[in-house]
Structures are given as C-alpha cells and as structure tokens.
Amino acid sequence: MSGLGIGMLGYGVIGKLHTLAYRSIPSYYPSFPRYRLAAVCTRSQASASAARTDGGFAKSYSNLNELIKDPEVDVIDCVLPNDAHKEAVLAALRADKSIYCEKPLALNGSEARELAAVAAKSKGKLGMTFNYRFVPALQRARKLVESGAIGEVYRFHAEYLHTGYQDASRPLSWRMRMAASGGGAIMDLGSHVIDLVRFLVGEFAEVSATTHTYITSRPVAKGSNEMGPVDVDDAAWLQATMKNGAIGTLTVSRFATGSADDLRILVEGSKGAFRFDLMDANWLYYFDATRKSGEAGWVRLETIQSFEGASVPPARAILGWDRMHAENQYQFLKAVLEEREPSPGLRDGLVNNLVMDAAYASAREHRPVKVQDFPEAV
C-alpha cells in the first residue's frame, strides 16, 4: 500500500478532532503526498470498532502494542491521557516509528528526559501538539520578534482561562488526579501558555509560582455520594524571568467564571508591542513605538487565515480551532516525509515539562526555582 499509514491511539474528543484534521489536510494542500488512516486503538474492541467506522480507519485494535507492530502503521498519533504517553512514545520510538503526541509530552521532566534518550537512538521522529503556534496572528507576531520590530523584550503577560470546574458536583476525572495527569491547570492549560511564551519571547531561566485548589474533594462518579480527593491545582499564577532578561507573568485557571477559551498574550519591547486574544483570533494588534509622536497608536493587522500554500479556505475566511490543529499535524507529517526534526518537537516537549517542574517545585517550596538545563543535542 502506498503513502504513510497513520495509527490513532485514543478516540475521545481530541482524537476525533485530529482525525477530522487528517481528513481535511488533502483539501488544504492538494499536492501533499497521500496517506492512509490505517488503524485506531481504544480500550475495548467494541469502542475501537465504533471508532474505526466513525473515523474511517482501515483497522481497529484494543491493544496499543498490536497497533504499533502493524506493518501498515508508519506514524502514530497519541491522544491518550497523560499517564499513558510514556508507554506509547517509548513503544513507538523503539519500533522506529514516528509519533505525534498531544501535550504534555510526559508527566514530568524525568519521564521526558527518558523519552529523549530513547528518541536519540530511534529512526522515528517525535512531534508535539502545540497548535496555538499555528494561529496566523501568532505566526505574524513571531516574525515581528525575529525581525527586531519589537526590540528588546521588557515585559510580557500570558493567560489561559477556562470555566466549568466551579460545580462541586462535577465528578473526579483523570485530569483531577496527579498520578494520571501530572498536574492540574498548569499541566492542562499552562503547557500551551508556556510553549507560546517560549515561541514568542525565548527560554525560561527561573519561575516563581503559586497554585490553588478551590474544591478539594469531589464525587468519584456522577451522582455518587462517595468522595475522592482532588490533588491538583485548579489555578496558578507564575512570574518568570527569561534568559534574555525579559520578565513576565502567566496566569492559568479552570475556575475563570465567564470565560470560554480565553487565551491572551501581551509582549512589550523597546521598539514596539503586540497583543493577541484567541477569542478575536483573526487579528494581531501591533504598536510601533518608532513612529513619530502623534502618529503612534495600536494597529489591527489582518491575519485571518493566512496559511502559506493552502488552497482552501480563502485567506479572508475566519479562523477555526480545527484549522490550527490541521496545520500542526500537516507540518509534522511534512517533517517526517522530509526526514527532519518536527517543530514543535521533542525539545519543545521536554523543555515544556522542565518549566512545569520548576513551577510546581516553586509552589511547593515557596521560592523561585531555576528551570533545569536540557541537552543541547535535543
């Protein structure tokens, strides 16, 4: 059979989203080499069979290793819960197969370093889901930084706010258990924010963090009277010092009443500034401080759906969440075919975990914590 065969590990909401993206990419980029949805794997054969039919996969499995060993599966997409990432990534890389992993890469930096060591000996590539890098407005912001238009970065603020956890009757899930998730709001939302700050500002040197859990116990299941402990953070506040001298703050919360998917970032520098709001994702707001007095002011730059080389939809069309994921996956597949390291990739996943480690250590120890170094070879 011709073309890459894609195997999907997990088929929840995000698995369905990734599958939709794979089915859309050939329309966005008609000249891109064709690939196949070769197999899907879920916990039971019944759910796997349903996923195969729903997603248009050729085969279904209920065992991770069977999917990975399938000779018709070349690339694996991992959308499993956080505590299952390590096993999946190790199995794929040891089989010399490339793997695309939902954030976070691992439960902690120690696990991520272990994965990096195996990746160094594998023929497979590792790509990460950090889909907000692929918002055209944030791609434009990156170009402003790289061109020197912002100058020396002085300050930044980034926040990612969700609602929905305020209901005390909401039952426990793996996202509220440290052993399964590796953390709460920092791991869930902060991983995205940390990656965007790295993408737009630079590397983290030190962080100081405060975390808080508003509801400390919840029903173990819907309607149950039995309660279980919540041992992860519901919200967190970080101050960060970057290696380039910039200082900024990051806020994440799953208790942000009135919020929907509120991801915002502001960066201020010696020559200019920019700000972005995901709920107004078709524009980047830019301030050019080099303009003459009386001429300066915030300008709304039209970015909308500007993806280089894409056939559809037209650039004037409004941006959707699924399109960012499709671009992330497209760039990963392109890197695999070109036999180069994906971006975002292994290093981005590893560093992301190391920054989160420092944040959690700071919250526990009530002091600033330096971000651990990572191998330059990664």
FIDREN-230081 format. One record per residue: chain; y, z, x of N, C-alpha, C in turn; residue number from 1. Coordinates in steps of 0.1 Angstrom, whole numbers. Example, Ala and Ser with C-alpha at 12.3 -4.5 7.8 and 13.67 -1.06 7.14 Angstrom:
// FIDREN-230081
A,-57,78,132,-45,78,123,-33,78,132,1 .
A,-22,71,128,-11,71,137,0,79,129,2 .
***
This chain:
// FIDREN-230081
A,-12,0,8,0,0,0,12,0,9,1 .
A,23,-7,5,35,-9,13,45,2,9,2 .
A,54,5,18,65,14,16,61,29,17,3 .
A,71,37,20,68,51,21,63,57,8,4 .
A,53,66,9,48,73,-2,54,87,-3,5 .
A,60,91,-14,67,104,-15,58,113,-23,6 .
A,56,125,-17,49,136,-24,58,147,-28,7 .
A,58,151,-40,67,162,-45,59,175,-47,8 .
A,64,185,-40,59,199,-41,67,207,-51,9 .
A,63,209,-63,70,216,-73,77,206,-83,10 .
A,78,210,-95,83,201,-105,91,209,-116,11 .
A,99,218,-112,108,225,-121,121,217,-123,12 .
A,132,224,-126,144,217,-129,149,208,-117,13 .
A,148,215,-105,153,207,-93,143,196,-89,14 .
A,130,199,-91,120,188,-89,122,176,-97,15 .
A,126,179,-110,129,167,-119,141,160,-115,16 .
A,151,168,-110,164,162,-105,161,153,-93,17 .
A,153,158,-84,150,150,-72,142,137,-76,18 .
A,133,139,-85,126,127,-89,135,117,-96,19 .
A,144,121,-104,154,112,-110,162,105,-99,20 .
A,165,112,-89,173,106,-78,165,95,-71,21 .
A,152,98,-68,143,88,-62,142,76,-70,22 .
A,142,77,-83,140,66,-92,154,58,-93,23 .
A,165,65,-90,178,58,-91,182,51,-78,24 .
A,178,56,-66,182,51,-54,181,35,-53,25 .
A,170,29,-57,169,15,-56,179,7,-64,26 .
A,185,14,-74,196,7,-82,209,9,-74,27 .
A,211,20,-68,223,22,-60,223,13,-48,28 .
A,212,12,-41,210,5,-28,199,-5,-30,29 .
A,201,-17,-36,190,-27,-38,183,-32,-26,30 .
A,190,-32,-15,184,-37,-2,176,-27,5,31 .
A,176,-14,1,169,-4,8,154,-6,6,32 .
A,146,-5,16,131,-7,15,125,1,4,33 .
A,116,-5,-3,110,1,-15,100,13,-10,34 .
A,99,23,-19,90,34,-16,83,37,-29,35 .
A,73,46,-28,65,49,-40,65,64,-43,36 .
A,65,68,-55,63,82,-59,47,84,-59,37 .
A,42,88,-48,28,88,-46,20,100,-52,38 .
A,26,112,-52,19,123,-58,28,135,-61,39 .
A,24,143,-70,31,156,-73,21,167,-73,40 .
A,26,179,-69,18,191,-68,24,203,-75,41 .
A,18,209,-85,22,221,-91,11,231,-91,42 .
A,14,243,-97,4,254,-96,-9,252,-103,43 .
A,-9,244,-114,-21,242,-122,-23,227,-123,44 .
A,-36,223,-125,-39,209,-127,-32,204,-140,45 .
A,-32,213,-150,-26,209,-163,-11,205,-162,46 .
A,-4,214,-155,11,212,-153,13,200,-143,47 .
A,4,199,-133,5,187,-124,3,174,-131,48 .
A,-7,174,-140,-9,161,-148,3,158,-156,49 .
A,9,168,-163,20,166,-171,32,161,-162,50 .
A,34,166,-150,44,162,-141,42,148,-136,51 .
A,29,144,-134,26,130,-130,31,120,-140,52 .
A,28,124,-153,31,115,-164,47,114,-166,53 .
A,53,126,-165,67,127,-168,75,120,-157,54 .
A,71,122,-144,79,117,-133,75,103,-128,55 .
A,63,98,-133,59,85,-129,52,85,-115,56 .
A,45,96,-112,38,97,-99,24,91,-101,57 .
A,18,86,-90,5,80,-90,-6,90,-91,58 .
A,-4,102,-85,-15,112,-85,-9,126,-87,59 .
A,-18,135,-90,-14,149,-92,-23,158,-85,60 .
A,-18,169,-80,-26,179,-73,-22,193,-77,61 .
A,-31,203,-76,-27,217,-78,-29,225,-65,62 .
A,-31,218,-54,-33,224,-41,-23,217,-31,63 .
A,-15,225,-24,-5,219,-15,-11,211,-4,64 .
A,-22,217,2,-28,210,14,-34,197,10,65 .
A,-39,196,-2,-45,183,-7,-35,172,-7,66 .
A,-23,176,-12,-12,166,-13,-8,162,1,67 .
A,-7,171,10,-2,168,24,-12,160,31,68 .
A,-25,162,29,-36,154,35,-38,140,30,69 .
A,-32,138,18,-33,125,12,-28,114,21,70 .
A,-36,104,25,-31,94,34,-20,85,28,71 .
A,-19,85,15,-8,77,8,5,84,7,72 .
A,5,97,11,18,105,11,23,105,26,73 .
A,35,100,27,41,99,41,53,109,42,74 .
A,60,112,31,71,120,31,70,131,20,75 .
A,73,143,23,71,154,13,85,159,9,76 .
A,86,162,-4,99,168,-9,95,182,-14,77 .
A,100,193,-8,97,206,-12,108,213,-20,78 .
A,104,215,-33,113,222,-42,107,235,-47,79 .
A,99,241,-39,92,253,-42,101,265,-41,80 .
A,97,277,-47,105,289,-44,106,292,-29,81 .
A,117,300,-26,120,302,-12,108,307,-3,82 .
A,100,316,-9,90,322,-1,78,312,2,83 .
A,78,301,-4,68,290,-2,72,280,8,84 .
A,85,280,12,90,269,21,83,269,34,85 .
A,81,281,40,75,282,53,61,275,54,86 .
A,52,279,44,39,273,44,39,258,43,87 .
A,48,253,34,49,239,31,54,231,43,88 .
A,65,236,49,71,230,61,61,229,72,89 .
A,55,241,75,45,241,86,34,231,84,90 .
A,28,231,72,17,222,69,21,207,71,91 .
A,33,204,66,38,190,67,40,186,82,92 .
A,47,194,89,50,191,103,38,191,112,93 .
A,28,200,109,16,199,117,7,187,114,94 .
A,10,181,102,3,169,98,11,157,103,95 .
A,22,159,110,31,149,115,38,141,104,96 .
A,40,148,93,47,142,81,61,147,80,97 .
A,70,139,75,84,143,73,85,151,60,98 .
A,95,160,60,96,168,48,111,171,46,99 .
A,114,170,33,128,172,28,128,185,20,100 .
A,135,195,25,134,209,20,146,213,13,101 .
A,145,219,1,156,225,-6,161,237,2,102 .
A,174,240,0,179,251,7,174,264,0,103 .
A,172,275,8,174,276,22,161,271,29,104 .
A,162,269,42,151,264,50,140,275,49,105 .
A,143,288,51,133,298,52,139,311,46,106 .
A,131,322,46,135,334,41,145,341,50,107 .
A,144,338,63,153,344,73,153,336,86,108 .
A,161,341,95,163,333,108,150,333,116,109 .
A,142,344,116,130,345,123,120,334,119,110 .
A,119,332,105,110,322,100,115,308,104,111 .
A,128,306,103,134,293,106,132,290,120,112 .
A,133,299,129,130,296,144,116,292,146,113 .
A,107,298,138,93,295,139,91,280,135,114 .
A,97,276,124,97,263,119,102,253,129,115 .
A,113,257,136,120,248,146,111,246,158,116 .
A,103,256,162,94,255,173,83,245,170,117 .
A,78,245,157,67,236,153,73,222,152,118 .
A,85,221,147,92,208,145,94,201,158,119 .
A,96,208,169,99,202,182,86,195,187,120 .
A,75,198,182,62,192,186,57,182,176,121 .
A,64,180,165,59,171,154,65,158,155,122 .
A,58,148,150,64,135,148,72,134,135,123 .
A,70,144,127,77,144,114,91,148,115,124 .
A,100,144,106,114,148,106,116,158,95,125 .
A,126,167,96,129,176,86,143,174,81,126 .
A,145,172,68,158,171,62,161,182,53,127 .
A,173,185,51,177,196,42,185,192,30,128 .
A,184,199,19,192,196,7,205,205,8,129 .
A,215,198,13,229,204,12,237,193,5,130 .
A,235,191,-8,240,180,-15,255,179,-16,131 .
A,262,191,-14,277,190,-16,284,183,-4,132 .
A,277,182,7,282,174,18,285,160,13,133 .
A,278,155,3,279,141,-1,288,139,-13,134 .
A,296,148,-16,307,146,-26,317,137,-18,135 .
A,321,126,-24,331,117,-16,343,124,-12,136 .
A,349,133,-20,361,141,-17,359,149,-4,137 .
A,347,155,-3,344,163,9,341,155,21,138 .
A,335,143,19,334,133,30,348,129,35,139 .
A,357,127,26,371,124,30,377,136,37,140 .
A,375,148,33,380,160,39,375,161,54,141 .
A,362,158,55,356,158,69,363,148,78,142 .
A,367,136,73,373,126,81,388,131,84,143 .
A,394,138,75,408,143,78,407,153,90,144 .
A,397,161,90,395,171,101,392,164,114,145 .
A,383,155,113,379,147,125,390,139,131,146 .
A,399,134,123,410,126,128,421,134,134,147 .
A,421,147,132,432,155,136,443,157,126,148 .
A,441,152,114,452,153,104,455,167,100,149 .
A,445,176,101,447,190,97,452,198,109,150 .
A,450,193,121,454,200,133,444,212,136,151 .
A,450,222,142,442,234,145,440,242,131,152 .
A,428,245,128,425,252,116,428,267,117,153 .
A,437,272,109,441,286,109,433,294,100,154 .
A,431,290,87,426,298,77,418,289,67,155 .
A,407,296,61,400,289,50,395,299,40,156 .
A,393,294,28,387,303,18,377,294,10,157 .
A,365,299,9,355,291,1,348,301,-9,158 .
A,345,296,-21,339,304,-31,329,296,-39,159 .
A,319,302,-44,309,296,-53,306,306,-63,160 .
A,310,303,-76,309,313,-87,300,307,-98,161 .
A,290,315,-102,282,312,-114,283,324,-123,162 .
A,280,321,-136,278,331,-146,264,331,-151,163 .
A,260,341,-159,247,340,-165,238,352,-162,164 .
A,241,360,-152,233,372,-149,238,385,-155,165 .
A,249,384,-162,255,396,-168,247,403,-179,166 .
A,238,395,-185,230,400,-196,219,409,-190,167 .
A,219,422,-193,210,432,-187,195,429,-192,168 .
A,194,422,-203,181,419,-208,174,407,-202,169 .
A,182,400,-193,176,388,-186,165,393,-177,170 .
A,153,388,-179,142,394,-171,142,390,-156,171 .
A,134,398,-149,133,395,-134,127,382,-132,172 .
A,132,375,-122,126,363,-117,125,363,-102,173 .
A,119,353,-96,117,354,-81,131,354,-74,174 .
A,141,349,-80,154,349,-74,160,363,-73,175 .
A,154,373,-80,159,386,-80,151,396,-72,176 .
A,141,390,-65,132,398,-57,133,394,-42,177 .
A,136,403,-34,139,400,-20,127,393,-13,178 .
A,115,398,-16,103,393,-10,101,378,-13,179 .
A,105,374,-24,103,360,-28,115,351,-25,180 .
A,127,357,-25,139,349,-24,146,350,-10,181 .
A,144,361,-4,151,363,9,165,369,7,182 .
A,170,369,-5,183,374,-8,188,369,-21,183 .
A,199,374,-25,205,371,-39,215,360,-38,184 .
A,228,364,-42,239,354,-43,241,347,-29,185 .
A,240,355,-18,243,349,-5,232,338,-3,186 .
A,220,340,-6,209,330,-3,210,319,-13,187 .
A,213,322,-25,213,312,-36,225,303,-36,188 .
A,237,309,-36,250,302,-36,256,301,-22,189 .
A,255,312,-15,262,313,-2,256,303,8,190 .
A,244,299,7,238,289,16,246,276,15,191 .
A,250,272,3,258,260,1,272,262,7,192 .
A,278,273,4,292,276,9,292,276,25,193 .
A,282,283,30,282,284,45,280,270,51,194 .
A,271,262,45,270,248,51,283,240,50,195 .
A,290,242,39,302,234,37,313,239,47,196 .
A,314,252,50,323,257,60,319,251,74,197 .
A,307,251,77,302,245,90,306,230,90,198 .
A,304,223,79,306,209,78,321,206,80,199 .
A,330,214,75,344,211,75,352,219,85,200 .
A,347,230,89,355,239,98,349,240,112,201 .
A,336,243,113,330,245,126,319,256,125,202 .
A,315,260,137,304,270,138,309,285,136,203 .
A,301,293,130,304,307,128,302,315,141,204 .
A,311,324,144,309,333,155,305,347,151,205 .
A,312,352,140,309,366,136,313,367,121,206 .
A,305,375,114,308,378,100,308,393,96,207 .
A,316,396,86,316,409,81,314,408,66,208 .
A,304,415,60,301,412,46,299,425,38,209 .
A,302,424,25,300,434,15,292,428,4,210 .
A,281,435,0,273,429,-11,273,440,-22,211 .
A,270,435,-35,269,445,-46,259,440,-56,212 .
A,251,449,-61,242,446,-72,247,454,-85,213 .
A,250,446,-95,256,452,-107,245,458,-116,214 .
A,234,451,-118,223,456,-126,211,458,-117,215 .
A,207,470,-115,197,474,-105,183,473,-110,216 .
A,181,472,-123,167,471,-129,167,462,-141,217 .
A,157,455,-143,156,445,-154,141,445,-160,218 .
A,140,440,-172,126,438,-178,118,429,-169,219 .
A,105,433,-167,96,425,-158,93,412,-165,220 .
A,94,411,-178,92,398,-185,101,398,-198,221 .
A,103,387,-204,111,386,-216,106,395,-227,222 .
A,114,403,-232,110,412,-243,102,424,-239,223 .
A,99,426,-226,91,437,-221,100,450,-220,224 .
A,93,461,-223,100,474,-221,98,480,-207,225 .
A,89,473,-199,87,477,-185,98,472,-177,226 .
A,103,480,-168,115,477,-160,110,475,-145,227 .
A,117,467,-138,114,465,-124,127,464,-116,228 .
A,127,468,-103,139,469,-96,145,455,-91,229 .
A,158,454,-92,165,442,-86,169,446,-72,230 .
A,163,440,-61,166,444,-48,174,433,-40,231 .
A,182,425,-47,190,415,-40,204,417,-45,232 .
A,214,410,-39,228,410,-42,231,401,-54,233 .
A,240,406,-62,245,398,-73,258,391,-69,234 .
A,265,397,-60,277,391,-55,280,396,-40,235 .
A,288,388,-33,290,391,-19,304,386,-15,236 .
A,310,393,-6,323,390,0,322,390,15,237 .
A,325,378,22,324,377,36,337,374,42,238 .
A,340,379,54,351,375,63,344,369,75,239 .
A,348,358,79,342,351,90,352,347,101,240 .
A,348,349,114,356,343,125,348,332,131,241 .
A,354,320,132,347,309,137,348,307,152,242 .
A,340,299,158,340,297,173,353,290,177,243 .
A,359,283,168,372,276,172,384,285,169,244 .
A,382,297,165,393,306,163,398,308,149,245 .
A,393,299,140,397,300,126,391,312,120,246 .
A,399,318,110,394,330,103,395,327,88,247 .
A,384,331,81,384,328,67,375,337,59,248 .
A,375,335,46,367,343,37,358,335,28,249 .
A,347,340,24,338,334,15,334,344,4,250 .
A,334,339,-8,330,348,-20,319,340,-28,251 .
A,309,348,-31,298,342,-40,295,352,-50,252 .
A,292,347,-62,288,357,-73,280,349,-84,253 .
A,270,356,-89,263,352,-101,267,359,-113,254 .
A,278,367,-112,283,375,-123,298,371,-126,255 .
A,301,359,-123,315,354,-125,317,350,-139,256 .
A,321,359,-148,323,357,-162,333,345,-164,257 .
A,329,335,-172,338,324,-175,337,312,-165,258 .
A,329,314,-155,326,303,-145,315,295,-150,259 .
A,314,283,-145,303,274,-148,296,270,-135,260 .
A,301,261,-127,296,257,-114,308,256,-105,261 .
A,315,267,-103,328,267,-97,327,269,-81,262 .
A,327,257,-75,327,257,-60,340,252,-56,263 .
A,347,260,-48,361,256,-43,362,259,-28,264 .
A,370,251,-21,373,254,-7,387,249,-4,265 .
A,394,258,4,407,255,9,407,257,24,266 .
A,413,247,31,414,248,45,429,245,49,267 .
A,434,254,57,448,252,62,449,251,77,268 .
A,457,242,82,458,240,96,472,238,101,269 .
A,474,235,113,488,234,119,495,221,115,270 .
A,487,211,110,494,198,106,492,195,92,271 .
A,483,202,85,480,199,71,470,208,65,272 .
A,467,205,52,458,214,45,451,205,35,273 .
A,439,210,30,433,203,18,426,214,10,274 .
A,424,210,-3,417,219,-12,408,210,-21,275 .
A,397,216,-25,387,209,-34,382,218,-44,276 .
A,379,213,-56,373,221,-67,362,212,-73,277 .
A,350,217,-73,339,209,-78,341,206,-93,278 .
A,348,214,-100,350,211,-115,361,200,-116,279 .
A,367,196,-105,376,185,-105,373,176,-93,280 .
A,360,172,-93,353,166,-81,357,152,-78,281 .
A,365,146,-86,369,132,-83,381,130,-74,282 .
A,386,142,-70,399,141,-62,398,151,-51,283 .
A,405,148,-40,408,157,-29,423,159,-28,284 .
A,427,172,-28,442,175,-27,445,177,-13,285 .
A,455,170,-8,459,170,6,474,172,8,286 .
A,477,181,18,491,184,21,493,180,36,287 .
A,503,171,38,506,166,51,519,173,56,288 .
A,517,183,65,528,191,70,537,184,80,289 .
A,533,172,84,541,165,94,552,156,88,290 .
A,552,155,74,562,148,67,575,155,68,291 .
A,586,147,67,599,153,68,602,163,57,292 .
A,611,172,60,615,182,50,620,175,37,293 .
A,615,179,26,619,173,13,610,162,9,294 .
A,601,157,18,591,147,15,577,152,13,295 .
A,575,164,18,562,170,18,558,175,5,296 .
A,545,175,2,540,180,-11,526,177,-12,297 .
A,519,183,-21,505,181,-23,502,167,-29,298 .
A,493,159,-23,490,146,-28,475,146,-33,299 .
A,473,140,-45,459,139,-50,453,126,-45,300 .
A,443,126,-37,437,115,-31,425,111,-40,301 .
A,425,98,-44,414,93,-53,402,91,-44,302 .
A,391,98,-47,378,96,-40,367,92,-50,303 .
A,367,98,-61,358,95,-73,344,92,-68,304 .
A,339,80,-68,325,77,-65,325,67,-54,305 .
A,331,70,-43,332,61,-31,320,63,-22,306 .
A,309,56,-24,298,57,-16,296,43,-9,307 .
A,297,43,4,297,30,12,284,23,9,308 .
A,285,10,5,273,2,4,266,3,-9,309 .
A,271,12,-18,264,13,-31,268,2,-41,310 .
A,258,-3,-48,261,-14,-58,266,-9,-71,311 .
A,260,2,-76,264,8,-88,264,23,-87,312 .
A,271,31,-95,281,26,-105,294,22,-97,313 .
A,304,15,-103,316,12,-96,323,24,-91,314 .
A,331,22,-80,337,33,-74,347,41,-83,315 .
A,351,34,-94,361,41,-103,354,50,-112,316 .
A,340,50,-113,333,58,-122,333,73,-118,317 .
A,333,82,-128,333,96,-124,321,100,-118,318 .
A,322,110,-109,310,115,-102,302,125,-110,319 .
A,289,125,-107,279,134,-114,271,141,-104,320 .
A,266,153,-108,258,161,-99,246,154,-93,321 .
A,239,146,-102,227,139,-97,230,129,-86,322 .
A,242,123,-86,246,113,-76,247,119,-62,323 .
A,252,131,-61,252,138,-48,238,140,-43,324 .
A,229,144,-51,215,146,-47,209,133,-43,325 .
A,211,123,-50,206,110,-47,211,105,-33,326 .
A,223,107,-30,229,103,-17,222,112,-6,327 .
A,221,124,-8,214,133,2,200,128,5,328 .
A,193,125,-6,179,120,-4,178,106,2,329 .
A,188,98,-2,188,84,4,191,85,19,330 .
A,200,93,23,203,95,38,191,100,45,331 .
A,184,109,39,172,115,45,161,104,47,332 .
A,158,96,37,148,86,38,153,75,48,333 .
A,165,72,48,171,62,58,168,67,72,334 .
A,171,80,75,168,86,88,154,85,92,335 .
A,145,88,82,130,87,85,126,73,89,336 .
A,131,63,82,128,49,85,134,45,98,337 .
A,145,50,101,152,46,114,147,55,126,338 .
A,138,64,123,132,73,133,143,81,141,339 .
A,152,87,133,162,96,139,163,109,131,340 .
A,170,118,137,171,131,130,180,130,118,341 .
A,175,136,107,183,136,95,195,145,96,342 .
A,205,142,88,217,150,87,221,151,73,343 .
A,221,163,67,217,176,73,202,177,76,344 .
A,199,184,87,185,185,91,181,199,96,345 .
A,172,199,105,166,211,110,176,221,115,346 .
A,185,216,124,195,225,129,204,231,119,347 .
A,208,224,109,216,229,98,209,239,90,348 .
A,196,237,87,189,248,80,187,260,88,349 .
A,184,259,101,183,270,110,195,278,111,350 .
A,206,272,114,219,279,116,223,286,103,351 .
A,221,279,92,224,285,79,217,298,77,352 .
A,204,298,80,197,311,79,202,322,89,353 .
A,206,318,101,212,327,110,225,333,106,354 .
A,233,325,99,246,331,94,243,340,83,355 .
A,233,337,74,230,346,63,224,359,68,356 .
A,216,358,79,210,370,85,221,379,90,357 .
A,231,374,96,243,382,101,250,388,89,358 .
A,252,381,78,259,386,67,251,398,61,359 .
A,238,397,59,230,408,54,230,420,63,360 .
A,229,417,76,229,428,86,243,435,85,361 .
A,254,428,84,267,434,83,268,443,70,362 .
A,263,438,59,264,445,47,256,458,48,363 .
A,244,458,54,236,470,56,242,480,65,364 .
A,248,475,76,252,483,87,267,486,86,365 .
A,274,480,77,289,483,75,297,480,88,366 .
A,294,469,94,301,465,106,301,450,108,367 .
A,310,444,115,309,430,118,297,427,127,368 .
A,291,416,124,279,412,132,280,398,137,369 .
A,277,396,150,278,382,156,266,374,151,370 .
A,268,361,149,258,352,145,250,349,157,371 .
A,237,350,156,228,347,167,229,332,172,372 .
A,227,331,185,227,317,190,215,310,186,373 .
A,215,297,187,204,289,184,201,279,195,374 .
A,189,274,196,186,265,207,194,252,207,375 .
A,201,249,217,209,237,218,201,224,215,376 .
A,188,225,219,179,213,217,176,210,202,377 .
A,179,219,194,176,217,179,186,208,173,378 .
***
